[in-house]
Amino acid sequence: MRSEFVSLVSHQIRAPLTNMRGALERMQTNCGAVNPTCSRMFAILEQQTEHLDWLVRDVLNAARLEAGELGLHCEPLSVLPIVRQVVDQVRARSADRPFRLPITPGLPLVFADRDRVAEVLANLLDNADKYSPPGREIIIEARANEVEVTLSVRDAGRGLPPGDLNRIFDKFYRADSSDSQAAYGYGLGLYVCRRLVQAMGGRIWAENAPEGGAVFSFTLPIAR
């Protein structure tokens, strides 16, 4: 009953949210004279509706995962085109953010769900963007062994407290530091990432890079 209630409420929120985003886009397109105050308010509204959309999506995904209702459509696929696609989407929201993409020719195909891989990457890149100082580079790396491909996202922040590294993927858990709270939000996004990666037969973990910043990595099984 709880799962059905959460799903119902989330769906009911999503409908007016879609209408709000459409109205906002129409206002931005059709308003002839926009003063600096209106322009600033447009940016705030766009940011907050996007944040709310992420929240609703994570709540829905968490409810579906726990109810066993989130279907996966796994197939052999290449991860690098998905990385480029997701980075382009994040760049559209953070034009001044530099990204270093992996240059790893000859990566084997993985057996995974394309949309869910993109969702995990988008969540990790969004966190890295929020946590890194303006203008600092976010690094995406890819490597493979005989059984799996590993993708890593490294931010330019202060890193995570050691006690949070094993708990950051727990449901509703939030890191102790104020910076991490601002970056990692309400404690559902990383939980959903973990459940999705595990459902595709992979692993996910966090660590601090020796040169600074947090590194989030996950694996996907190689297609046989």
Contacts in CASP RR format, 6 or more apart in sequence:
PFRMAT RR
TARGET T0000
AUTHOR 0000-0000-0000
METHOD contacts of the structure
MODEL  1
MRSEFVSLVSHQIRAPLTNMRGALERMQTNCGAVNPTCSRMFAILEQQTE
HLDWLVRDVLNAARLEAGELGLHCEPLSVLPIVRQVVDQVRARSADRPFR
LPITPGLPLVFADRDRVAEVLANLLDNADKYSPPGREIIIEARANEVEVT
LSVRDAGRGLPPGDLNRIFDKFYRADSSDSQAAYGYGLGLYVCRRLVQAM
GGRIWAENAPEGGAVFSFTLPIAR
3 63 0 8 1.000
3 66 0 8 1.000
3 67 0 8 1.000
6 59 0 8 1.000
6 60 0 8 1.000
6 63 0 8 1.000
7 60 0 8 1.000
7 63 0 8 1.000
7 64 0 8 1.000
10 56 0 8 1.000
10 59 0 8 1.000
10 60 0 8 1.000
10 63 0 8 1.000
11 60 0 8 1.000
13 52 0 8 1.000
13 56 0 8 1.000
14 53 0 8 1.000
14 56 0 8 1.000
14 60 0 8 1.000
17 49 0 8 1.000
17 52 0 8 1.000
17 53 0 8 1.000
17 56 0 8 1.000
20 49 0 8 1.000
21 49 0 8 1.000
21 53 0 8 1.000
24 42 0 8 1.000
24 45 0 8 1.000
24 46 0 8 1.000
24 49 0 8 1.000
27 42 0 8 1.000
28 34 0 8 1.000
28 42 0 8 1.000
31 38 0 8 1.000
34 42 0 8 1.000
50 93 0 8 1.000
54 126 0 8 1.000
54 189 0 8 1.000
55 186 0 8 1.000
55 188 0 8 1.000
58 186 0 8 1.000
58 188 0 8 1.000
58 189 0 8 1.000
58 192 0 8 1.000
59 188 0 8 1.000
61 70 0 8 1.000
61 119 0 8 1.000
61 192 0 8 1.000
61 195 0 8 1.000
61 196 0 8 1.000
62 171 0 8 1.000
62 188 0 8 1.000
62 191 0 8 1.000
62 192 0 8 1.000
62 195 0 8 1.000
64 70 0 8 1.000
64 71 0 8 1.000
65 192 0 8 1.000
65 195 0 8 1.000
65 196 0 8 1.000
65 199 0 8 1.000
70 199 0 8 1.000
72 113 0 8 1.000
72 116 0 8 1.000
72 199 0 8 1.000
72 200 0 8 1.000
73 113 0 8 1.000
73 114 0 8 1.000
73 115 0 8 1.000
74 111 0 8 1.000
74 112 0 8 1.000
74 113 0 8 1.000
74 200 0 8 1.000
75 111 0 8 1.000
75 112 0 8 1.000
75 113 0 8 1.000
75 114 0 8 1.000
76 109 0 8 1.000
76 110 0 8 1.000
76 111 0 8 1.000
76 223 0 8 1.000
77 109 0 8 1.000
77 110 0 8 1.000
77 111 0 8 1.000
77 112 0 8 1.000
77 114 0 8 1.000
77 117 0 8 1.000
77 223 0 8 1.000
78 107 0 8 1.000
78 109 0 8 1.000
78 110 0 8 1.000
79 107 0 8 1.000
79 110 0 8 1.000
79 117 0 8 1.000
79 142 0 8 1.000
79 149 0 8 1.000
79 151 0 8 1.000
79 220 0 8 1.000
80 102 0 8 1.000
80 104 0 8 1.000
80 107 0 8 1.000
80 142 0 8 1.000
82 114 0 8 1.000
82 117 0 8 1.000
82 118 0 8 1.000
82 121 0 8 1.000
83 101 0 8 1.000
83 102 0 8 1.000
83 121 0 8 1.000
83 140 0 8 1.000
83 142 0 8 1.000
83 151 0 8 1.000
84 101 0 8 1.000
85 118 0 8 1.000
86 118 0 8 1.000
86 121 0 8 1.000
86 122 0 8 1.000
86 125 0 8 1.000
87 99 0 8 1.000
87 101 0 8 1.000
87 125 0 8 1.000
87 140 0 8 1.000
89 122 0 8 1.000
90 97 0 8 1.000
90 99 0 8 1.000
90 122 0 8 1.000
90 125 0 8 1.000
90 126 0 8 1.000
90 129 0 8 1.000
91 97 0 8 1.000
91 99 0 8 1.000
93 129 0 8 1.000
94 129 0 8 1.000
96 134 0 8 1.000
96 135 0 8 1.000
97 129 0 8 1.000
97 132 0 8 1.000
97 134 0 8 1.000
97 135 0 8 1.000
97 138 0 8 1.000
98 135 0 8 1.000
98 136 0 8 1.000
98 137 0 8 1.000
98 138 0 8 1.000
99 137 0 8 1.000
99 138 0 8 1.000
99 139 0 8 1.000
99 140 0 8 1.000
100 137 0 8 1.000
100 138 0 8 1.000
100 139 0 8 1.000
100 140 0 8 1.000
101 140 0 8 1.000
102 140 0 8 1.000
102 141 0 8 1.000
102 142 0 8 1.000
102 151 0 8 1.000
104 141 0 8 1.000
104 142 0 8 1.000
104 143 0 8 1.000
104 144 0 8 1.000
107 142 0 8 1.000
107 144 0 8 1.000
107 149 0 8 1.000
108 144 0 8 1.000
108 149 0 8 1.000
108 222 0 8 1.000
108 223 0 8 1.000
109 222 0 8 1.000
109 223 0 8 1.000
110 117 0 8 1.000
110 148 0 8 1.000
110 149 0 8 1.000
110 220 0 8 1.000
110 221 0 8 1.000
110 222 0 8 1.000
110 223 0 8 1.000
111 200 0 8 1.000
111 220 0 8 1.000
111 221 0 8 1.000
111 222 0 8 1.000
111 223 0 8 1.000
111 224 0 8 1.000
112 200 0 8 1.000
112 220 0 8 1.000
112 221 0 8 1.000
113 200 0 8 1.000
116 196 0 8 1.000
116 199 0 8 1.000
116 200 0 8 1.000
117 200 0 8 1.000
117 220 0 8 1.000
119 192 0 8 1.000
119 193 0 8 1.000
119 196 0 8 1.000
120 193 0 8 1.000
120 196 0 8 1.000
120 197 0 8 1.000
120 204 0 8 1.000
120 218 0 8 1.000
121 151 0 8 1.000
121 153 0 8 1.000
123 189 0 8 1.000
123 190 0 8 1.000
123 192 0 8 1.000
123 193 0 8 1.000
124 153 0 8 1.000
124 193 0 8 1.000
124 216 0 8 1.000
124 218 0 8 1.000
125 138 0 8 1.000
125 140 0 8 1.000
125 153 0 8 1.000
127 155 0 8 1.000
127 183 0 8 1.000
127 184 0 8 1.000
127 190 0 8 1.000
127 216 0 8 1.000
128 138 0 8 1.000
128 153 0 8 1.000
128 154 0 8 1.000
128 155 0 8 1.000
128 214 0 8 1.000
128 216 0 8 1.000
129 138 0 8 1.000
129 155 0 8 1.000
130 182 0 8 1.000
130 183 0 8 1.000
131 155 0 8 1.000
131 157 0 8 1.000
131 179 0 8 1.000
131 180 0 8 1.000
131 182 0 8 1.000
131 183 0 8 1.000
131 184 0 8 1.000
131 214 0 8 1.000
132 138 0 8 1.000
132 155 0 8 1.000
132 156 0 8 1.000
132 157 0 8 1.000
133 156 0 8 1.000
133 157 0 8 1.000
136 156 0 8 1.000
136 157 0 8 1.000
137 156 0 8 1.000
138 153 0 8 1.000
138 154 0 8 1.000
138 155 0 8 1.000
138 156 0 8 1.000
139 152 0 8 1.000
139 153 0 8 1.000
139 154 0 8 1.000
140 151 0 8 1.000
140 152 0 8 1.000
140 153 0 8 1.000
140 154 0 8 1.000
141 151 0 8 1.000
141 152 0 8 1.000
141 154 0 8 1.000
142 149 0 8 1.000
142 150 0 8 1.000
142 151 0 8 1.000
142 152 0 8 1.000
143 149 0 8 1.000
143 150 0 8 1.000
144 150 0 8 1.000
144 222 0 8 1.000
146 222 0 8 1.000
147 221 0 8 1.000
147 222 0 8 1.000
148 202 0 8 1.000
148 219 0 8 1.000
148 220 0 8 1.000
148 221 0 8 1.000
148 222 0 8 1.000
149 219 0 8 1.000
149 220 0 8 1.000
149 222 0 8 1.000
150 217 0 8 1.000
150 218 0 8 1.000
150 219 0 8 1.000
151 217 0 8 1.000
151 218 0 8 1.000
151 219 0 8 1.000
151 220 0 8 1.000
152 215 0 8 1.000
152 216 0 8 1.000
152 217 0 8 1.000
153 215 0 8 1.000
153 216 0 8 1.000
153 217 0 8 1.000
154 209 0 8 1.000
154 213 0 8 1.000
154 214 0 8 1.000
154 215 0 8 1.000
154 216 0 8 1.000
155 183 0 8 1.000
155 213 0 8 1.000
155 214 0 8 1.000
155 215 0 8 1.000
156 212 0 8 1.000
156 213 0 8 1.000
157 179 0 8 1.000
157 212 0 8 1.000
157 213 0 8 1.000
157 214 0 8 1.000
158 177 0 8 1.000
158 179 0 8 1.000
158 212 0 8 1.000
158 213 0 8 1.000
159 180 0 8 1.000
159 208 0 8 1.000
159 209 0 8 1.000
159 212 0 8 1.000
159 213 0 8 1.000
159 214 0 8 1.000
160 168 0 8 1.000
160 175 0 8 1.000
160 180 0 8 1.000
160 206 0 8 1.000
160 208 0 8 1.000
160 214 0 8 1.000
161 175 0 8 1.000
161 176 0 8 1.000
161 177 0 8 1.000
161 180 0 8 1.000
162 208 0 8 1.000
164 173 0 8 1.000
164 175 0 8 1.000
164 176 0 8 1.000
164 180 0 8 1.000
164 206 0 8 1.000
165 205 0 8 1.000
165 206 0 8 1.000
165 207 0 8 1.000
165 208 0 8 1.000
167 173 0 8 1.000
168 175 0 8 1.000
168 184 0 8 1.000
168 190 0 8 1.000
168 206 0 8 1.000
169 190 0 8 1.000
169 191 0 8 1.000
169 193 0 8 1.000
169 194 0 8 1.000
169 204 0 8 1.000
169 206 0 8 1.000
170 191 0 8 1.000
171 187 0 8 1.000
171 188 0 8 1.000
171 191 0 8 1.000
172 186 0 8 1.000
172 187 0 8 1.000
172 188 0 8 1.000
172 191 0 8 1.000
173 187 0 8 1.000
173 191 0 8 1.000
174 180 0 8 1.000
174 181 0 8 1.000
174 184 0 8 1.000
174 185 0 8 1.000
174 186 0 8 1.000
174 187 0 8 1.000
175 181 0 8 1.000
175 184 0 8 1.000
184 190 0 8 1.000
190 216 0 8 1.000
193 204 0 8 1.000
193 218 0 8 1.000
194 204 0 8 1.000
197 203 0 8 1.000
197 204 0 8 1.000
197 218 0 8 1.000
197 219 0 8 1.000
197 220 0 8 1.000
198 204 0 8 1.000
200 220 0 8 1.000
200 221 0 8 1.000
201 220 0 8 1.000
201 221 0 8 1.000
202 218 0 8 1.000
202 219 0 8 1.000
202 220 0 8 1.000
202 221 0 8 1.000
203 218 0 8 1.000
203 219 0 8 1.000
204 216 0 8 1.000
204 217 0 8 1.000
204 218 0 8 1.000
204 219 0 8 1.000
205 216 0 8 1.000
205 217 0 8 1.000
205 218 0 8 1.000
206 214 0 8 1.000
206 215 0 8 1.000
206 216 0 8 1.000
206 217 0 8 1.000
207 214 0 8 1.000
207 215 0 8 1.000
207 217 0 8 1.000
208 214 0 8 1.000
208 215 0 8 1.000
209 215 0 8 1.000
END
